[in-house]
Amino acid sequence: MTGSQAKLFTRCIQGGGVAVFPADTVYGLACDPENAQAVRRLYELKGRSPAKATAVMFLDLEAGLDTVEDLGERTRAALRRLMPGPVTVLLPNPRLQFPLACGEDPGTLGLRVASVPELAGVEVPVLQSSANLSGAADARRLVDVPEQVRAGADLVIDGGERPGTPSTVVDLRRYERGLGRAWSVVRPGAMDELFLSAALDGQFHFDPGTYAEMIREDIPGYDDFQDELVELSGEGAKRILELGTGTGETALRLLERHPEAVLVGIDESPAMLKAAGASLPPKRVELHVARLQEPLPRGPFDLVASALAVHHLDGPEKVELFQRVHEVLAPGARFLLADVVVPTEPGSAVTSLTPGYDKPSSAAEQLAWLAQAGFAAHVAWEQEDLAVIVAHALA
Ligand SMILES: C[S@@+](CC[C@H](N)C(=O)[O-])C[C@H]1O[C@@H](n2cnc3c(N)ncnc32)[C@H](O)[C@@H]1O
């Protein structure tokens, strides 16, 4: 355990106390989920009916996954993609663990894993509920926690202002069997549905753990290709937008080349972005789970770059994307498109493609679409079915 607040918190919970603490969403109340007296006090403090279920929260993902029994492989993998994060999942509870947290339905367990830097290293599970009076507004700041709740708690931790939106509650009780759409949102909240469906509907064509090896096997010239893109990105960019950041291979190189730049990266895969977040300098990146078909982050950017991602869009989607890229680029700034293309020489394609997921267009087609969107574009490098297109935004 690292911080003193983490130690105080653990001691409070283990001693049967009730704590007010800053969660990654709103302020919460926590106590030992196995201590009936502490649970009763927590419920009384906020005037909540004991018949209502409450989530069991962990502040460490591995502690959570080790404690909850009978998690199937599919569910376990999904939890690793979702957590820690602002989500509470409802799981089947065949062994009737944590009965005091389950209200009138002991067969269902609500699980939450929060990321709270002040409480890093806390391994004990806590029964947690929002630090408000039942039915009243959630507390974004400590002063928003009702006076009587603070006064009645044994420990109060101030974590400054929190985001203010409670967790999204998702029912995963049928998820393991994977029948139909095997999950549903019970209460909308801070984790958006796009993120959820990307994480739960198995839209993962890339596994962040094996990506680095897989891509180099698939594209032997991968590193040269990345270097080429970076070389063509010029110098001195301050605000870069990257489309399809993946695990951050391209982003890392761009940040090195442009030492003063901040990079905004988007990708549809939360798992890939999570890996990117772990390897990129946090102060220099802003990562968003989003599809390239959706509105882009607000410009202006002085460089937009993309490696091996735009070919996942079909022709009309590329046409539309190029127009939106033009809108967020500063006049004269460049868009670098490094991707798989349909080669000019039929039969010279070497990259293995998945029908329906990989939809390359020829370089010539893309140059025409870029011109249509207001770019002066040319192919700056090409090798077999890989090309790097440089497109300057005309004013
Ligand atoms: C081959 S990886 C490229 C990652 C990185 N730029 C690199 O060169 O290593 C393609 C990335 O595009 C993302 N992707 C695919 N289709 C997408 C879409 N429609 N919207 C956003 N991201 C998408 C995938 O999740 C994946 O992370």
The ligand as an SDF file (V2000), in Angstrom:
LIG
                    3D

 27 29  0  0  0  0  0  0  0  0999 V2000
   -3.5090   -1.8390  -37.4360 C   0  0  0  0  0  0  0  0  0  0  0  0
   -3.9560   -0.8500  -36.0640 S   0  0  0  0  0  0  0  0  0  0  0  0
   -2.9250    0.5610  -36.3030 C   0  0  0  0  0  0  0  0  0  0  0  0
   -2.4610    1.1630  -35.0100 C   0  0  0  0  0  0  0  0  0  0  0  0
   -1.2620    2.0970  -35.1040 C   0  0  0  0  0  0  0  0  0  0  0  0
   -1.5750    3.3250  -35.8220 N   0  0  0  0  0  0  0  0  0  0  0  0
   -0.1000    1.3810  -35.7450 C   0  0  0  0  0  0  0  0  0  0  0  0
    0.2780    1.7440  -36.8740 O   0  0  0  0  0  0  0  0  0  0  0  0
    0.4140    0.4430  -35.1410 O   0  0  0  0  0  0  0  0  0  0  0  0
   -5.5550   -0.2640  -36.5590 C   0  0  0  0  0  0  0  0  0  0  0  0
   -6.2920    0.4360  -35.4470 C   0  0  0  0  0  0  0  0  0  0  0  0
   -7.4330    1.0540  -36.0210 O   0  0  0  0  0  0  0  0  0  0  0  0
   -8.5250    0.8660  -35.1470 C   0  0  0  0  0  0  0  0  0  0  0  0
   -9.7590    0.9720  -35.9330 N   0  0  0  0  0  0  0  0  0  0  0  0
  -10.2170    0.1180  -36.8750 C   0  0  0  0  0  0  0  0  0  0  0  0
  -11.3700    0.5690  -37.4020 N   0  0  0  0  0  0  0  0  0  0  0  0
  -11.6360    1.7330  -36.7580 C   0  0  0  0  0  0  0  0  0  0  0  0
  -12.7000    2.6740  -36.8380 C   0  0  0  0  0  0  0  0  0  0  0  0
  -13.6930    2.5220  -37.6910 N   0  0  0  0  0  0  0  0  0  0  0  0
  -12.6750    3.7350  -36.0110 N   0  0  0  0  0  0  0  0  0  0  0  0
  -11.6560    3.9140  -35.1290 C   0  0  0  0  0  0  0  0  0  0  0  0
  -10.6270    3.0470  -35.0030 N   0  0  0  0  0  0  0  0  0  0  0  0
  -10.6200    1.9820  -35.8200 C   0  0  0  0  0  0  0  0  0  0  0  0
   -8.3200   -0.4900  -34.5360 C   0  0  0  0  0  0  0  0  0  0  0  0
   -8.9840   -0.6250  -33.3030 O   0  0  0  0  0  0  0  0  0  0  0  0
   -6.8060   -0.5230  -34.3750 C   0  0  0  0  0  0  0  0  0  0  0  0
   -6.3870   -0.0920  -33.1120 O   0  0  0  0  0  0  0  0  0  0  0  0
  1  2  1  0
  2  3  1  0
  2 10  1  0
  3  4  1  0
  4  5  1  0
  5  6  1  0
  5  7  1  0
  7  8  2  0
  7  9  1  0
 10 11  1  0
 11 12  1  0
 11 26  1  0
 12 13  1  0
 13 14  1  0
 13 24  1  0
 14 15  1  0
 14 23  1  0
 15 16  2  0
 16 17  1  0
 17 18  1  0
 17 23  2  0
 18 19  1  0
 18 20  2  0
 20 21  1  0
 21 22  2  0
 22 23  1  0
 24 25  1  0
 24 26  1  0
 26 27  1  0
M  CHG  2   2   1   9  -1
M  END
$$$$
